[in-house]
Amino acid sequence: MTTRFGAPGTGLSRREFLAATGATGIASLAGCSAGGANEPAATSDTPTRTQTDSPNLSYTSPPTVVNVDEQGGEVTMRTQQARHAVHPLDTMGGPVEFPRVWAFQADDNDPSVPGPILRTTEGNAMEVTLDNTDGRRPHTIHFHGVRKTWENDGVPTTTGIQVPPGETHTYEIPANIPGTHFYHCHFQTHRHIDMGMYGIYRVDPESYEPGDREYFMTVKDWDSRVPRKWAREADFTYNSASRNPDVFTVNGKSAPRTLHPEEGSPIIVDEGDSVRIHLVNGGYMSHPMHIHNHRFQRVEKDGGTIPEAARHDMDVTNVAPAERHTIEFTADADPGIYLMHCHKVNHVMNGTFYPGGMLTGVVYRSVMDTDIFNQLMEYAGYST
């Protein structure tokens, strides 16, 4: 499988990235100066407290796109406990890490938060086997958007079906509503989503024509006490009414980690590209997402196509909890690096440090060999 750089989707291949950054670009990323003289050197393997507190748990990987059609319509989703590096460095308000999350793992891929992006085509069906063999508590999977039979709804209180520890269960999910959808565990939903059990489900319409660049992005707000509680590092009584979000992510990462070409989610484009971004809100707060210097149109919402007569140019789209917005724009700005972020300022912070949090960027490939891009990569922790 070809390694891709940027957000999950049709980003740059490793060869394209190396060509864009130049023959010495990668080696220089770890060694150039990064801003203030008091900033510590960035490194991707600096040990932190959570690494030593949870020695038996491996780290999550970034979410991957799973083409379920190519697997005969079948996918196995395992439940895994893991550690999750939101932004593991000392720069820009870090380190920010979750010592324990509950992750989905598709087939033989790594566990990830958000979960894997399941992609299929309209008219097909998926057999999704929830494998809770190694789990410690019951789980389910509930799929938004598509119409399915009652017993496949994934809600234990209304269907009587849950998947206890040590067991498996297969859901039959028809791909009968094209568009971008959302899935999550529906057992004690408020806790299990806040522990990382959510992801994107994409149904391509028949004869679907993707953009030149197509990306998937899930935004989420977190109360960091919850993953710390389940790692026995925080002692409090969880109550969703008193939830206190203090970590804000794009595809599970906070800035500057979001800018990392492998671990993060930069939107990497060439001049003139048509760019399509599938935005999903996996959290409990609304997030007005803004892109600098590019006007876009919202073409889909919650699996429904927006008629052309109702579309208009915009630079902010407010994504409510569980909503899915697909936006499109042309990469026609002056080539450079442009931010994409939530416009609630406190959501673009790591603790008291600004900027951070729910922020990533649109990066033109033609500027990826510049000093400023190298500086951003050092902040993001890129090393070889």
Secondary structure, DSSP 8 states (H G I E B T S, - for coil): ---EESSSBS-EEHHHHHHHH-TTHHHHHTTS--SSTTS----TT---HHHHH-TT--B-B---EEESGGGTTEEEEEEEEEEEEEE-SSSTT--EEEEEEEEEEETTS--BSS--EEEEETT-EEEEEEE-TT-SS-B--EESSS---GGGS--HHHH---B-TT-EEEEEEE--S-EEEEEE--SSHHHHHHTT-EEEEEEE-TT----SEEEEEEEEEE-THHHHHHTTS------GGG----EEEETTB-BTGGG-TTTS--EEE-TT-EEEEEEEE-SSS-EEEEETT--BEEEEETTEE--GGG---BSEEEE-TT-EEEEEEE--S-SSEEEEEESSGGGS-BTTBSS-BSEEEEEEGGGTTSHHHHHHHHHHT---
